[in-house]
Each structure stands twice: as C-alpha cells, then as structure tokens.
Amino acid sequence: MKIRTRKKPRPLVKLDAIIPRLAPNYPRLSEMKQDAAKRQRGYIGEKKVDYYLDNLASRYTIIQDVCLQVNGKASQSDNVICGKHAIYLVEAKHFKDKIIFNTNLRQLIRSDGTIESGFEYPITQIENQQFHLQNYLFQHNMPDIPIHYFVAIADPSTIIEVAGDEKELAKVVAHGARIPSMILEKEQVLADAGQKQLPDWKIGKQILRDCIEYDRDIIRQYGIQLRDLSPGVMCPECRLLGMQRVYKGWKCVKCGLFSIDAHKTALEDFFILFRPYIRNSECMKWLRFDSKNIATKLLRDFGLNYDENYRIWRL
C-alpha cells in the first residue's frame, strides 16, 4: 500500500512562485530559471518511475519522497519500499540521450553526442541514503533489517553505458520499467535463503511518522528581498501579473478573463514564500486593491483564522 504520495517539491513550488514576480533584469534570474528547470526535470522523472513502482503497491508498503532527520542531518530518498524481507531504496534519475557509469572513478557522465557533462555518482548518493536509513532504524530499535537499493533511469530511451564492471552495475541500475521485477526477484532470493519476515506495515508507519517535508530557503539562497517581488494577482489564462479587482472577482486587462478566485494562488504564494500569517494591509498591497472590507472577506473565505490580539490572519 502506498502510504505517502509524492507532491511537487517545495523548493520547486517556491521557485515557480518567485520567478514570475521578478523583474527581467534581476541579477540571478537566469540562475533561478536553470534551477527550476533542473528540479522540474527531476520531478517529472520521479513521477515516471512512480508509474512502474505503483505495481508493487498491493504487496509492499511504499513511502514516496522521504526526508528524515538523522543525527542532525536531513536525508532524502525518492522511494522507500518496505517488503516482507528487506527495505528497498529506489532513486530516480532523469537523463536524456546517453549516460555512462564509470565504476572505477565512480562518476556519471551524460553525453548528447557533442558535449559531455559530469554528475554526482548515483551509487554513492544512494549508498549514503542507505547509511542514514540504517542509522535511523538502529535509533528506533529496528537493527539488522536488510536495506537494498536500485537506481531507476526514468526515460526508457536513455542509453545506459558502463565503463568498468558492467555485470555488477546491472544488479542495481536499470530503466524504471525493470525495477519492480528486480525487487521481486531480490525478495524471492531472500525468502529462499530463510530471511525472517518483517512487519513491513509497522516499519512503514514509523518512517511515515518521522517524515518531514524537504525544503530549501530559496529566498535567502538567492538574496531576494520583498521589494524585489512584484505584487498582484496572476491571470490563470495568459499569465499576466496584475489582474484588476472588479465586482465579485478579478479581470485580466490583457485577455479579458474573469475569475472569482484567481487571488487564491497569490495568497498561497505569500504563505509559501514568507510566513503563515498576513495582515489586512499586507493583503491589500500584495493583491493590489484598496478595500479593507474586501480583504477581510477574501481572507475569511480562504479559510484563515483571525487573531484579534495581533490583528493578523493565520493559516
């Protein structure tokens, strides 16, 4: 059973909220767009691999997008799959064209036929995840649980080459469609060897209880100030920032779209980027209108609670 479902990563959500509100000449805008594109590719790759791993949901306990605090450090895993005889980590990688695993130098190289680029070695990455999860299980009185790992290449058209020990690499690296059967085969090997059965549901629920949402302080990372972000409501149709408040809704000055609730995305952006509360005056400034009564109505309808002591609306 899948007990934690993947959501759009919070750093990507923040970048998608920030980028349209920055001026075209913002010094680090290009860097942020590259960051967002990279995270978006990773998210798409994870979703592609999820499609295949869902076939295991009837027999295994699946936890997606796991982030655990272990010895003061956050350890993130794309997939933690609890089986009857072991736990399996599955890391999704989304590359196009051709990738080369150099098992001697422990380096991953991507080639598009013209340019070669080096990346963090996925085996080293997932071995670190394995180490942190072992420590986590030990701290929760669950030692001696076997943990195996696989690296899933999301795009079936990606060519996988190996410089070095191809046979060993093939035991843990494959296209996403192959990973479920590799897990089933490993489970059968462990069962035949007499590996004791595990309370996979109990283990999965314990991990789920301690799971936190992976996050990054994008505002601080890119040195963004509130004054750098343009306020306003974005048109859901043409993406123009600056819909006008009209009777019972919002109207786009560019495409003419009328929307009752276009402001909700702008409010979500505020809470994602800054803090879990807002004042009436801040709401009016952020959404760009000048009626305190309308601000009160919009914030109340949004489901916020008013704190009379501090005169703020809280999530």
N, C-alpha and C positions, 0 to 999 in steps of 0.2 A: 504494500500500500504506500502511496506517496503521501507523506505527512508534512512536507514543506515544499511549496511550489515556487519556482523561480519568478522573480519580479525584475523589472528593469532596474539595473544597478543605480543606487542613489547618486554616486558621482556623475553618472551619465544624465540622470534626471536634472541635476544641478546645472550641468553644462548646457543642456538643452533649454533651460530656463534663462540662463545668463546671456548666452551668445546673441540672441535676437535683440537684447536690450543694450548692447554695447555699440558705441559709435564705430563706423567702419575703419577709422584710423586709430582705434585703441591699440597700444603698442604690442600686446600679447594676444591679439585676437586670432591671428593665424595659427599660433601655437595651440590655442584652446580648441580651434576647429579640428586640428590634427588629432588632439587628444580625444575629442568627442567621436571622431570617425573611427579611431582605433578601438575605443570602448564599444561603439555600436557594432563593429565587425565581430568583436569577441562575444557580445550578447547574441547576435544572430547565430554564431557558431554553436554556442551553448544550447540554444533552442533547437537547432538541427539535431544535435546529439540527444537532447531530451526526447525527441520523437522516437528514437530507437530504444532508449532506456525505459520508456513507458511500457514496453512489452514485458518488463520484469516486475511491474507493479503488483501483479496478482500473487507473486511468490516471495517478494522481497520487501523490506522496509526502505523506502527511498527518501532521502533528505537532500533537497537541492539548495545550492547557494549557501553553504555552511560557513559560518565565521565564528570561531571560538577564541576566547581569551585563555591562553596557556602560558603560565609563568610571566604574565605581564605583557605578552605579545599577542597580537591578533593573527590567527592562522585561518586562511580562507581556502575552501575547497569547492570546486564546481558541483561535485556529486559525492555523497556518502551513501553507500548501499549496504545495508545490513542483511547478511544472509544467515542461513542456518549453521554454517561452519566457519564463516570469516566475514570481515568487513572489506568492502571494495571501494577504493577511491578511483573516480573517473574524471580526468582532466580533459576538457575540450579545447582543441586548437583549430583555429580557422585561418588557413592559408590557401592562397590560390597558386596556380602554376606548379612549381616543383619545390619540394623541401628535401634537404639532405641532413640526415642524422650522422654526425661524426662521433662514433662511440669511443674513440681513443682520446680525442680532445674534449669530448663532452660539449659539443657545440651544435646548434641548429642553424642551418643556412637555408635561406629562401632564395630561389633564382627565378626570374621572369624571362630568362633567355638572354638578357642583356646585363642586368645589374644583380649582384649578389649582396644579400644583407644578412648580418648575424643576429641571432636572437638567443635569449636565455634558454638553456638546455631543458626541455620539458621533464626529462627523467630526474634531473637534480631538483627541479621545482617540486615534483610530486613526492620525491623521497623526503623532502623537508616537511611536506604535509603529513606524510606517514609518521615521521618522527614526532611531530607535535601532537598528532592524534593518539599515538602510543602513550605519551606523557599525560594527556588528558584522561585516557582510560585508566591509567595507573592511579592518578589522583582521585578517581571516582570508584576505586576498589574493583576495577574490571581489568586486571592484568592478564597476560597470556592469551589475549584474543588476536588471532592472526589478522594482519592487515595486508591486503594485496592491492596493487594499483595497475591502472591502464591509462594510456593516452589515446584519446579518440580524435582522429582527424575528421573535422566536420564535413568538409566538401568532398564528395566521392570522386570528383575529377582531379583532385590534388595528387600529383605523382610523388610517391614516397621512395627515396633512395637512401641507401646506407653506405657510409664509408667506415668499414670496420666489421664488427660482429653482427651480421645480418640475422643470424639464427636467434641470438639472444634478444635482439631488439624486437623481433617479430612476436615474441612472447607477450609483450606489453604494449605495443604500438600497432594500431590498425585503424581503418576507416570506421566511422561511427556505427555503421550497419553491422559490423562484425563483433563489436564489443559485447552485446548481450550473450551471444553464444560462447564467447571466451570466458565470461563469468560463469555460465552454466557448466562448462567443461571443468573449470577450476573447482567449482563446488563438488562436482562428482568425484574428482580426484581426491579431495579432502575427505569426502564421505567414505570412499573405498579404503582410505588409509586409517579410518577409525577416529577421525577428528570429532571431538564431542560436539553436540548440538548447542547452539547459543540461543538465548532469549532475544531474538533479533528485534522484536517489537519493543521490549523493555529498554534495550540499548538505544534504539532509535528515539524513543521518547525522552530519554535522559539527554541525548545530544540536542534534541529539539528545545528542551527547556533552557539549555545554556547558550543557545544560538543567538547571536546578535546580528544586527544589520551592518554590513560592511559600508564604511563611509570615508570620505576624504573632505577636508576643509578646503573646498575649491576657492572660496572667497579669499582666504589667506594665501593659498598656494600661488594664485595669480595676482595678488596685491590689489584686489578690487575694492573700491570704496562705494558707498551707497550713491554718491553723486555721479559715479561712472555709469550707473544703470538708468536707462530711460524708463520712466513710469508709463502706465497706460494699459489698456485692455487690447489684446491682440485679436484680430479678426480670424475666426476659425476657418474661413474660406480662402482669403487671399494673403493671410499672414501679416497684414499691415498692423503696425503697433500704433494705437491711438483711436480706437472706436469712440464715438461720441455717445454720451448718456442722453437718451430720449425717453419719452413716456413709456414706462414699464419695460425698458430694455436698453439695448445698445445698437447703434447703427454705424456701419463702416462707411467712411467718407470716400473710399475708393471704389468698392464693388457694390455698395448699397445693401449688403446683407444686414438683416435684422436678427438679433439674438436676445433671448430673455436672460440667458445665464452665461454669456461669454466672460463675465468678470470672475467666474469661479476659478478658471485656470490662473488668472493673475493673482488671486488670493493664495492659491496653492503655491505659486512661485515665491510669494513673500515668505510664507511659513517655511518652505524648504530652504530658502537662502539665508534667512535672518534669524527668526526666533518664533516660538509657538504662541505668540500673542501680538495684538495690534491695537492701536488706539483709533478712535473715530477720525481724528485729524490725519493720521497716517494713512488710513483707508482712503480718505478723500484725495490726498495727494498722490497715492500710489495708483488709484483708478482714474484720477483726473476728473473730478467733479466737485461741486461746492455745496452740497446739501448734507448737513449732519443727520437729518431725519432719514434720508435715503441710505446713508452709511449705516445707521443703526439697523434699518430693515434688512439690508443686504447681509450684514454680519450675523444677525439673528437667524435669518433664513439659511445661512451657510452652516448653522449648527454650532456656533460658538457660544460660550458661556460668559456673561458679563460679570466682571469682578468690580463691585462698587467701591471697594476700598482703594484700589489702584486705578480705577477708571480705564480698564483695558478689557479686551475680548480675548478669551483664551480658547485654544483648541481643547 
